[in-house]
């Protein structure tokens, strides 16, 4: 890794970006929805997202509504859980690559 490269999960923002890329690659979200979704996952208000993305607050609401519908969620909290499940499935189905730490407590012999 070069000095200009960063670890993908160095910050929460990096993790959210990766998580949302998974959903975009799976064809669930558009690139605009990914950008709005990332801002919402960081806890930003619609008005703040609108300023950051240079779009109207109504457009943010429209994207948020479509995100929830596409992910079959009713609230922002619920769509974060959906994203978590999508990541889990993606990691479980990887044919090769780094081994993810297990959350189970297995005894080692």
N, CA, C and O atoms as CSV, one atom per row, in Angstrom:
chain,resi,resn,atom,element,x,y,z
A,1,UNK,N,N,0.848,-1.172,0.000
A,1,UNK,CA,C,0.000,0.000,0.000
A,1,UNK,C,C,0.894,1.234,0.000
A,1,UNK,O,O,1.831,1.326,0.793
A,2,UNK,N,N,0.605,2.180,-0.886
A,2,UNK,CA,C,1.413,3.388,-0.963
A,2,UNK,C,C,0.990,4.368,0.114
A,2,UNK,O,O,-0.041,4.193,0.764
A,3,UNK,N,N,1.799,5.404,0.294
A,3,UNK,CA,C,1.506,6.382,1.341
A,3,UNK,C,C,0.234,7.182,1.064
A,3,UNK,O,O,-0.356,7.740,1.989
A,4,UNK,N,N,-0.196,7.243,-0.202
A,4,UNK,CA,C,-1.415,7.987,-0.517
A,4,UNK,C,C,-2.671,7.132,-0.374
A,4,UNK,O,O,-3.776,7.670,-0.305
A,5,UNK,N,N,-2.518,5.808,-0.330
A,5,UNK,CA,C,-3.665,4.927,-0.164
A,5,UNK,C,C,-4.038,4.833,1.306
A,5,UNK,O,O,-3.176,4.900,2.183
A,6,UNK,N,N,-5.314,4.679,1.564
A,6,UNK,CA,C,-5.791,4.537,2.932
A,6,UNK,C,C,-6.469,3.187,3.090
A,6,UNK,O,O,-6.966,2.601,2.128
A,7,UNK,N,N,-6.476,2.717,4.311
A,7,UNK,CA,C,-7.224,1.505,4.605
A,7,UNK,C,C,-8.688,1.764,4.279
A,7,UNK,O,O,-9.188,2.855,4.551
A,8,UNK,N,N,-9.395,0.785,3.699
A,8,UNK,CA,C,-10.777,1.034,3.317
A,8,UNK,C,C,-11.693,1.374,4.483
A,8,UNK,O,O,-12.667,2.103,4.298
A,9,UNK,N,N,-11.410,0.871,5.668
A,9,UNK,CA,C,-12.294,1.109,6.802
A,9,UNK,C,C,-11.625,1.980,7.848
A,9,UNK,O,O,-11.928,1.869,9.035
A,10,UNK,N,N,-10.709,2.854,7.414
A,10,UNK,CA,C,-9.991,3.724,8.336
A,10,UNK,C,C,-10.948,4.618,9.114
A,10,UNK,O,O,-10.656,5.022,10.239
A,11,UNK,N,N,-12.070,4.918,8.520
A,11,UNK,CA,C,-13.074,5.737,9.203
A,11,UNK,C,C,-14.445,5.164,8.908
A,11,UNK,O,O,-14.606,4.316,8.031
A,12,UNK,N,N,-15.424,5.637,9.650
A,12,UNK,CA,C,-16.795,5.220,9.382
A,12,UNK,C,C,-17.210,5.565,7.971
A,12,UNK,O,O,-17.950,4.816,7.333
A,13,UNK,N,N,-16.736,6.697,7.483
A,13,UNK,CA,C,-17.076,7.121,6.132
A,13,UNK,C,C,-16.600,6.101,5.115
A,13,UNK,O,O,-17.330,5.774,4.179
A,14,UNK,N,N,-15.379,5.590,5.284
A,14,UNK,CA,C,-14.854,4.579,4.368
A,14,UNK,C,C,-15.688,3.319,4.378
A,14,UNK,O,O,-15.940,2.726,3.329
A,15,UNK,N,N,-16.117,2.906,5.559
A,15,UNK,CA,C,-16.942,1.711,5.659
A,15,UNK,C,C,-18.284,1.938,4.991
A,15,UNK,O,O,-18.750,1.082,4.239
A,16,UNK,N,N,-18.918,3.082,5.253
A,16,UNK,CA,C,-20.200,3.368,4.625
A,16,UNK,C,C,-20.062,3.377,3.112
A,16,UNK,O,O,-20.919,2.850,2.402
A,17,UNK,N,N,-18.985,3.974,2.617
A,17,UNK,CA,C,-18.771,4.023,1.172
A,17,UNK,C,C,-18.692,2.620,0.598
A,17,UNK,O,O,-19.300,2.330,-0.432
A,18,UNK,N,N,-17.940,1.746,1.266
A,18,UNK,CA,C,-17.798,0.370,0.798
A,18,UNK,C,C,-19.144,-0.339,0.833
A,18,UNK,O,O,-19.518,-1.025,-0.118
A,19,UNK,N,N,-19.865,-0.171,1.929
A,19,UNK,CA,C,-21.163,-0.825,2.079
A,19,UNK,C,C,-22.122,-0.395,0.974
A,19,UNK,O,O,-22.842,-1.221,0.413
A,20,UNK,N,N,-22.128,0.874,0.672
A,20,UNK,CA,C,-23.030,1.383,-0.348
A,20,UNK,C,C,-22.597,0.970,-1.742
A,20,UNK,O,O,-23.440,0.763,-2.615
A,21,UNK,N,N,-21.295,0.847,-1.965
A,21,UNK,CA,C,-20.812,0.350,-3.254
A,21,UNK,C,C,-21.317,-1.063,-3.495
A,21,UNK,O,O,-21.640,-1.428,-4.625
A,22,UNK,N,N,-21.384,-1.862,-2.428
A,22,UNK,CA,C,-21.918,-3.220,-2.540
A,22,UNK,C,C,-23.348,-3.163,-3.066
A,22,UNK,O,O,-23.702,-3.910,-3.978
A,23,UNK,N,N,-24.167,-2.290,-2.502
A,23,UNK,CA,C,-25.555,-2.176,-2.950
A,23,UNK,C,C,-25.651,-1.638,-4.371
A,23,UNK,O,O,-26.525,-2.045,-5.135
A,24,UNK,N,N,-24.757,-0.728,-4.724
A,24,UNK,CA,C,-24.781,-0.198,-6.089
A,24,UNK,C,C,-24.358,-1.280,-7.075
A,24,UNK,O,O,-24.965,-1.420,-8.137
A,25,UNK,N,N,-23.325,-2.045,-6.736
A,25,UNK,CA,C,-22.868,-3.118,-7.618
A,25,UNK,C,C,-23.941,-4.180,-7.792
A,25,UNK,O,O,-24.064,-4.781,-8.860
A,26,UNK,N,N,-24.714,-4.409,-6.744
A,26,UNK,CA,C,-25.797,-5.383,-6.819
A,26,UNK,C,C,-27.011,-4.827,-7.562
A,26,UNK,O,O,-28.017,-5.520,-7.712
A,27,UNK,N,N,-26.922,-3.581,-8.027
A,27,UNK,CA,C,-27.984,-2.973,-8.812
A,27,UNK,C,C,-29.160,-2.471,-8.011
A,27,UNK,O,O,-30.229,-2.219,-8.566
A,28,UNK,N,N,-28.976,-2.322,-6.710
A,28,UNK,CA,C,-30.088,-1.887,-5.876
A,28,UNK,C,C,-30.203,-0.370,-5.802
A,28,UNK,O,O,-31.314,0.153,-5.724
A,29,UNK,N,N,-29.089,0.345,-5.826
A,29,UNK,CA,C,-29.114,1.802,-5.690
A,29,UNK,C,C,-28.375,2.467,-6.844
A,29,UNK,O,O,-27.393,1.931,-7.356
A,30,UNK,N,N,-28.859,3.643,-7.248
A,30,UNK,CA,C,-28.155,4.440,-8.249
A,30,UNK,C,C,-27.005,5.179,-7.566
A,30,UNK,O,O,-26.929,5.211,-6.338
A,31,UNK,N,N,-26.126,5.762,-8.346
A,31,UNK,CA,C,-25.003,6.500,-7.757
A,31,UNK,C,C,-25.502,7.705,-6.951
A,31,UNK,O,O,-24.931,8.022,-5.907
A,32,UNK,N,N,-26.554,8.376,-7.418
A,32,UNK,CA,C,-27.108,9.509,-6.664
A,32,UNK,C,C,-27.697,9.029,-5.339
A,32,UNK,O,O,-27.527,9.683,-4.310
A,33,UNK,N,N,-28.381,7.898,-5.363
A,33,UNK,CA,C,-28.948,7.343,-4.135
A,33,UNK,C,C,-27.853,6.929,-3.166
A,33,UNK,O,O,-28.001,7.083,-1.954
A,34,UNK,N,N,-26.762,6.408,-3.694
A,34,UNK,CA,C,-25.632,6.024,-2.840
A,34,UNK,C,C,-25.082,7.250,-2.121
A,34,UNK,O,O,-24.817,7.195,-0.920
A,35,UNK,N,N,-24.907,8.355,-2.841
A,35,UNK,CA,C,-24.364,9.570,-2.217
A,35,UNK,C,C,-25.288,10.092,-1.119
A,35,UNK,O,O,-24.828,10.453,-0.036
A,36,UNK,N,N,-26.578,10.130,-1.397
A,36,UNK,CA,C,-27.544,10.597,-0.395
A,36,UNK,C,C,-27.584,9.628,0.781
A,36,UNK,O,O,-27.592,10.050,1.938
A,37,UNK,N,N,-27.608,8.353,0.492
A,37,UNK,CA,C,-27.664,7.330,1.534
A,37,UNK,C,C,-26.465,7.437,2.472
A,37,UNK,O,O,-26.617,7.330,3.689
A,38,UNK,N,N,-25.289,7.644,1.917
A,38,UNK,CA,C,-24.084,7.772,2.740
A,38,UNK,C,C,-24.210,8.947,3.707
A,38,UNK,O,O,-23.864,8.831,4.882
A,39,UNK,N,N,-24.701,10.064,3.213
A,39,UNK,CA,C,-24.861,11.243,4.070
A,39,UNK,C,C,-25.885,10.984,5.177
A,39,UNK,O,O,-25.686,11.390,6.322
A,40,UNK,N,N,-26.970,10.310,4.831
A,40,UNK,CA,C,-27.995,9.997,5.829
A,40,UNK,C,C,-27.469,9.020,6.875
A,40,UNK,O,O,-27.804,9.127,8.055
A,41,UNK,N,N,-26.644,8.068,6.441
A,41,UNK,CA,C,-26.068,7.103,7.380
A,41,UNK,C,C,-25.116,7.783,8.356
A,41,UNK,O,O,-24.895,7.293,9.463
A,42,UNK,N,N,-24.561,8.900,7.946
A,42,UNK,CA,C,-23.677,9.664,8.831
A,42,UNK,C,C,-24.474,10.551,9.786
A,42,UNK,O,O,-23.900,11.290,10.586
A,43,UNK,N,N,-25.804,10.469,9.696
A,43,UNK,CA,C,-26.657,11.200,10.622
A,43,UNK,C,C,-26.981,12.619,10.208
A,43,UNK,O,O,-27.463,13.409,11.019
A,44,UNK,N,N,-26.724,12.946,8.964
A,44,UNK,CA,C,-26.982,14.310,8.507
A,44,UNK,C,C,-28.462,14.524,8.209
A,44,UNK,O,O,-29.161,13.603,7.788
A,45,UNK,N,N,-28.928,15.748,8.432
A,45,UNK,CA,C,-30.310,16.129,8.129
A,45,UNK,C,C,-30.460,16.357,6.629
A,45,UNK,O,O,-29.483,16.594,5.920
A,46,UNK,N,N,-31.704,16.279,6.163
A,46,UNK,CA,C,-31.975,16.490,4.742
A,46,UNK,C,C,-31.434,17.831,4.269
A,46,UNK,O,O,-30.881,17.921,3.172
A,47,UNK,N,N,-31.584,18.871,5.077
A,47,UNK,CA,C,-31.110,20.202,4.674
A,47,UNK,C,C,-29.589,20.215,4.509
A,47,UNK,O,O,-29.067,20.859,3.600
A,48,UNK,N,N,-28.884,19.506,5.385
A,48,UNK,CA,C,-27.421,19.432,5.279
A,48,UNK,C,C,-26.999,18.625,4.055
A,48,UNK,O,O,-26.061,18.997,3.349
A,49,UNK,N,N,-27.698,17.521,3.811
A,49,UNK,CA,C,-27.392,16.690,2.640
A,49,UNK,C,C,-27.600,17.510,1.370
A,49,UNK,O,O,-26.795,17.436,0.442
A,50,UNK,N,N,-28.670,18.286,1.330
A,50,UNK,CA,C,-28.957,19.119,0.158
A,50,UNK,C,C,-27.810,20.084,-0.125
A,50,UNK,O,O,-27.400,20.244,-1.275
A,51,UNK,N,N,-27.298,20.721,0.912
A,51,UNK,CA,C,-26.178,21.656,0.738
A,51,UNK,C,C,-24.922,20.931,0.270
A,51,UNK,O,O,-24.250,21.384,-0.657
A,52,UNK,N,N,-24.607,19.813,0.904
A,52,UNK,CA,C,-23.398,19.053,0.564
A,52,UNK,C,C,-23.448,18.556,-0.874
A,52,UNK,O,O,-22.454,18.630,-1.595
A,53,UNK,N,N,-24.604,18.050,-1.291
A,53,UNK,CA,C,-24.751,17.461,-2.627
A,53,UNK,C,C,-25.171,18.476,-3.696
A,53,UNK,O,O,-25.288,18.134,-4.873
A,54,UNK,N,N,-25.397,19.725,-3.276
A,54,UNK,CA,C,-25.835,20.789,-4.196
A,54,UNK,C,C,-27.127,20.415,-4.927
A,54,UNK,O,O,-27.248,20.574,-6.141
A,55,UNK,N,N,-28.081,19.914,-4.148
A,55,UNK,CA,C,-29.397,19.581,-4.673
A,55,UNK,C,C,-30.434,20.170,-3.718
A,55,UNK,O,O,-30.097,20.616,-2.622
A,56,UNK,N,N,-31.679,20.169,-4.137
A,56,UNK,CA,C,-32.724,20.709,-3.262
A,56,UNK,C,C,-33.061,19.710,-2.155
A,56,UNK,O,O,-32.817,18.509,-2.274
A,57,UNK,N,N,-33.623,20.241,-1.090
A,57,UNK,CA,C,-34.043,19.376,0.014
A,57,UNK,C,C,-35.140,18.416,-0.453
A,57,UNK,O,O,-35.216,17.278,0.013
A,58,UNK,N,N,-35.976,18.875,-1.362
A,58,UNK,CA,C,-37.032,18.009,-1.907
A,58,UNK,C,C,-36.421,16.834,-2.678
A,58,UNK,O,O,-36.947,15.722,-2.626
A,59,UNK,N,N,-35.327,17.071,-3.387
A,59,UNK,CA,C,-34.648,15.990,-4.104
A,59,UNK,C,C,-34.062,14.982,-3.119
A,59,UNK,O,O,-34.097,13.777,-3.365
A,60,UNK,N,N,-33.531,15.471,-2.017
A,60,UNK,CA,C,-33.014,14.570,-0.977
A,60,UNK,C,C,-34.152,13.695,-0.459
A,60,UNK,O,O,-33.990,12.485,-0.307
A,61,UNK,N,N,-35.296,14.307,-0.190
A,61,UNK,CA,C,-36.460,13.541,0.291
A,61,UNK,C,C,-36.881,12.483,-0.724
A,61,UNK,O,O,-37.209,11.355,-0.357
A,62,UNK,N,N,-36.867,12.855,-1.998
A,62,UNK,CA,C,-37.246,11.926,-3.062
A,62,UNK,C,C,-36.281,10.744,-3.100
A,62,UNK,O,O,-36.708,9.592,-3.183
A,63,UNK,N,N,-34.973,11.033,-3.038
A,63,UNK,CA,C,-33.985,9.945,-3.028
A,63,UNK,C,C,-34.165,9.065,-1.797
A,63,UNK,O,O,-34.117,7.839,-1.893
A,64,UNK,N,N,-34.371,9.690,-0.641
A,64,UNK,CA,C,-34.540,8.926,0.600
A,64,UNK,C,C,-35.750,7.997,0.499
A,64,UNK,O,O,-35.694,6.842,0.921
A,65,UNK,N,N,-36.829,8.505,-0.057
A,65,UNK,CA,C,-38.035,7.691,-0.220
A,65,UNK,C,C,-37.764,6.496,-1.134
A,65,UNK,O,O,-38.201,5.381,-0.850
A,66,UNK,N,N,-37.047,6.731,-2.225
A,66,UNK,CA,C,-36.721,5.642,-3.163
A,66,UNK,C,C,-35.766,4.633,-2.530
A,66,UNK,O,O,-35.896,3.429,-2.751
A,67,UNK,N,N,-34.810,5.122,-1.747
A,67,UNK,CA,C,-33.866,4.229,-1.061
A,67,UNK,C,C,-34.640,3.290,-0.138
A,67,UNK,O,O,-34.439,2.076,-0.170
A,68,UNK,N,N,-35.517,3.852,0.678
A,68,UNK,CA,C,-36.294,3.034,1.612
A,68,UNK,C,C,-37.147,2.014,0.864
A,68,UNK,O,O,-37.236,0.854,1.268
A,69,UNK,N,N,-37.771,2.451,-0.224
A,69,UNK,CA,C,-38.614,1.546,-1.007
A,69,UNK,C,C,-37.787,0.412,-1.611
A,69,UNK,O,O,-38.178,-0.752,-1.528
A,70,UNK,N,N,-36.654,0.743,-2.213
A,70,UNK,CA,C,-35.808,-0.271,-2.844
A,70,UNK,C,C,-35.254,-1.276,-1.846
A,70,UNK,O,O,-35.078,-2.451,-2.168
A,71,UNK,N,N,-34.981,-0.810,-0.635
A,71,UNK,CA,C,-34.405,-1.693,0.377
A,71,UNK,C,C,-35.480,-2.304,1.278
A,71,UNK,O,O,-35.168,-2.968,2.267
A,72,UNK,N,N,-36.746,-2.074,0.928
A,72,UNK,CA,C,-37.880,-2.619,1.696
A,72,UNK,C,C,-37.771,-2.255,3.170
A,72,UNK,O,O,-37.930,-3.102,4.049
A,73,UNK,N,N,-37.499,-0.990,3.419
A,73,UNK,CA,C,-37.353,-0.490,4.787
A,73,UNK,C,C,-38.336,0.658,4.998
A,73,UNK,O,O,-38.729,1.344,4.055
A,74,UNK,N,N,-38.718,0.849,6.246
A,74,UNK,CA,C,-39.640,1.939,6.558
A,74,UNK,C,C,-38.944,3.124,7.209
A,74,UNK,O,O,-39.464,4.239,7.181
A,75,UNK,N,N,-37.778,2.898,7.793
A,75,UNK,CA,C,-37.051,3.963,8.482
A,75,UNK,C,C,-35.581,3.922,8.098
A,75,UNK,O,O,-35.095,2.929,7.556
A,76,UNK,N,N,-34.879,5.014,8.385
A,76,UNK,CA,C,-33.438,5.067,8.133
A,76,UNK,C,C,-32.725,3.985,8.925
A,76,UNK,O,O,-31.817,3.331,8.412
A,77,UNK,N,N,-33.127,3.797,10.155
A,77,UNK,CA,C,-32.510,2.763,10.998
A,77,UNK,C,C,-32.665,1.377,10.368
A,77,UNK,O,O,-31.736,0.569,10.376
A,78,UNK,N,N,-33.842,1.121,9.830
A,78,UNK,CA,C,-34.102,-0.170,9.201
A,78,UNK,C,C,-33.244,-0.358,7.949
A,78,UNK,O,O,-32.760,-1.463,7.704
A,79,UNK,N,N,-33.044,0.698,7.148
A,79,UNK,CA,C,-32.236,0.512,5.943
A,79,UNK,C,C,-30.772,0.283,6.285
A,79,UNK,O,O,-30.057,-0.365,5.521
A,80,UNK,N,N,-30.314,0.803,7.420
A,80,UNK,CA,C,-28.946,0.514,7.853
A,80,UNK,C,C,-28.808,-0.976,8.167
A,80,UNK,O,O,-27.780,-1.581,7.864
A,81,UNK,N,N,-29.834,-1.567,8.770
A,81,UNK,CA,C,-29.823,-3.008,9.035
A,81,UNK,C,C,-29.812,-3.805,7.733
A,81,UNK,O,O,-29.128,-4.823,7.630
A,82,UNK,N,N,-30.571,-3.342,6.742
A,82,UNK,CA,C,-30.599,-4.007,5.441
A,82,UNK,C,C,-29.211,-3.975,4.810
A,82,UNK,O,O,-28.754,-4.972,4.252
A,83,UNK,N,N,-28.551,-2.838,4.900
A,83,UNK,CA,C,-27.201,-2.710,4.348
A,83,UNK,C,C,-26.255,-3.666,5.068
A,83,UNK,O,O,-25.421,-4.311,4.433
A,84,UNK,N,N,-26.379,-3.757,6.379
A,84,UNK,CA,C,-25.555,-4.692,7.144
A,84,UNK,C,C,-25.754,-6.128,6.704
A,84,UNK,O,O,-24.789,-6.882,6.580
A,85,UNK,N,N,-27.004,-6.511,6.466
A,85,UNK,CA,C,-27.288,-7.876,5.996
A,85,UNK,C,C,-26.687,-8.113,4.616
A,85,UNK,O,O,-26.152,-9.189,4.349
A,86,UNK,N,N,-26.771,-7.118,3.740
A,86,UNK,CA,C,-26.202,-7.254,2.395
A,86,UNK,C,C,-24.695,-7.457,2.468
A,86,UNK,O,O,-24.130,-8.241,1.705
A,87,UNK,N,N,-24.053,-6.753,3.380
A,87,UNK,CA,C,-22.608,-6.905,3.555
A,87,UNK,C,C,-22.296,-8.300,4.070
A,87,UNK,O,O,-21.380,-8.956,3.574
A,88,UNK,N,N,-23.058,-8.761,5.070
A,88,UNK,CA,C,-22.851,-10.107,5.609
A,88,UNK,C,C,-22.965,-11.160,4.517
A,88,UNK,O,O,-22.130,-12.059,4.426
A,89,UNK,N,N,-24.004,-11.049,3.685
A,89,UNK,CA,C,-24.197,-12.009,2.601
A,89,UNK,C,C,-23.035,-11.965,1.626
A,89,UNK,O,O,-22.553,-13.003,1.174
A,90,UNK,N,N,-22.592,-10.770,1.307
A,90,UNK,CA,C,-21.487,-10.608,0.360
A,90,UNK,C,C,-20.218,-11.254,0.903
A,90,UNK,O,O,-19.507,-11.943,0.173
A,91,UNK,N,N,-19.935,-11.031,2.186
A,91,UNK,CA,C,-18.741,-11.605,2.806
A,91,UNK,C,C,-18.853,-13.124,2.861
A,91,UNK,O,O,-17.885,-13.827,2.574
A,92,UNK,N,N,-20.029,-13.637,3.227
A,92,UNK,CA,C,-20.244,-15.082,3.334
A,92,UNK,C,C,-20.065,-15.778,1.987
A,92,UNK,O,O,-19.608,-16.919,1.933
A,93,UNK,N,N,-20.421,-15.098,0.909
A,93,UNK,CA,C,-20.387,-15.710,-0.418
A,93,UNK,C,C,-19.098,-15.466,-1.186
A,93,UNK,O,O,-18.992,-15.852,-2.350
A,94,UNK,N,N,-18.110,-14.829,-0.551
A,94,UNK,CA,C,-16.839,-14.595,-1.232
A,94,UNK,C,C,-16.110,-15.923,-1.393
A,94,UNK,O,O,-15.918,-16.643,-0.413
A,95,UNK,N,N,-15.697,-16.262,-2.629
A,95,UNK,CA,C,-15.008,-17.531,-2.837
A,95,UNK,C,C,-13.613,-17.563,-2.227
A,95,UNK,O,O,-13.147,-18.618,-1.795
A,96,UNK,N,N,-12.958,-16.437,-2.189
A,96,UNK,CA,C,-11.620,-16.376,-1.606
A,96,UNK,C,C,-11.360,-14.966,-1.132
A,96,UNK,O,O,-12.137,-14.054,-1.415
A,97,UNK,N,N,-10.293,-14.788,-0.426
A,97,UNK,CA,C,-9.958,-13.465,0.077
A,97,UNK,C,C,-9.674,-13.531,1.555
A,97,UNK,O,O,-9.558,-14.614,2.128
A,98,UNK,N,N,-9.561,-12.373,2.173
A,98,UNK,CA,C,-9.227,-12.355,3.592
A,98,UNK,C,C,-10.341,-12.962,4.433
A,98,UNK,O,O,-11.525,-12.815,4.129
A,99,UNK,N,N,-9.948,-13.623,5.463
A,99,UNK,CA,C,-10.905,-14.229,6.373
A,99,UNK,C,C,-11.399,-13.156,7.327
A,99,UNK,O,O,-10.604,-12.449,7.945
A,100,UNK,N,N,-12.696,-13.040,7.442
A,100,UNK,CA,C,-13.289,-12.065,8.347
A,100,UNK,C,C,-13.325,-12.650,9.751
A,100,UNK,O,O,-13.536,-13.853,9.905
A,101,UNK,N,N,-13.125,-11.834,10.775
A,101,UNK,CA,C,-13.177,-12.342,12.142
A,101,UNK,C,C,-14.564,-12.867,12.472
A,101,UNK,O,O,-15.572,-12.290,12.064
A,102,UNK,N,N,-14.605,-13.951,13.203
A,102,UNK,CA,C,-15.868,-14.558,13.588
A,102,UNK,C,C,-16.403,-13.891,14.842
A,102,UNK,O,O,-15.637,-13.484,15.715
A,103,UNK,N,N,-17.697,-13.783,14.926
A,103,UNK,CA,C,-18.311,-13.210,16.109
A,103,UNK,C,C,-18.682,-14.288,17.118
A,103,UNK,O,O,-19.170,-13.983,18.206
A,104,UNK,N,N,-18.455,-15.538,16.764
A,104,UNK,CA,C,-18.771,-16.620,17.692
A,104,UNK,C,C,-17.592,-16.879,18.596
A,104,UNK,O,O,-16.454,-16.550,18.260
A,105,UNK,N,N,-17.859,-17.458,19.724
A,105,UNK,CA,C,-16.782,-17.798,20.656
A,105,UNK,C,C,-16.575,-19.300,20.608
A,105,UNK,O,O,-17.309,-20.063,21.236
A,106,UNK,N,N,-15.584,-19.707,19.867
A,106,UNK,CA,C,-15.273,-21.125,19.745
A,106,UNK,C,C,-14.050,-21.421,20.584
A,106,UNK,O,O,-13.115,-20.623,20.650
A,107,UNK,N,N,-14.068,-22.572,21.224
A,107,UNK,CA,C,-12.895,-22.948,22.015
A,107,UNK,C,C,-11.813,-23.458,21.086
A,107,UNK,O,O,-12.080,-24.172,20.119
A,108,UNK,N,N,-10.600,-23.080,21.398
A,108,UNK,CA,C,-9.453,-23.509,20.588
A,108,UNK,C,C,-8.714,-24.597,21.326
A,108,UNK,O,O,-8.445,-24.482,22.522
A,109,UNK,N,N,-8.388,-25.648,20.612
A,109,UNK,CA,C,-7.671,-26.757,21.245
A,109,UNK,C,C,-6.236,-26.771,20.828
A,109,UNK,O,O,-5.476,-27.636,21.262
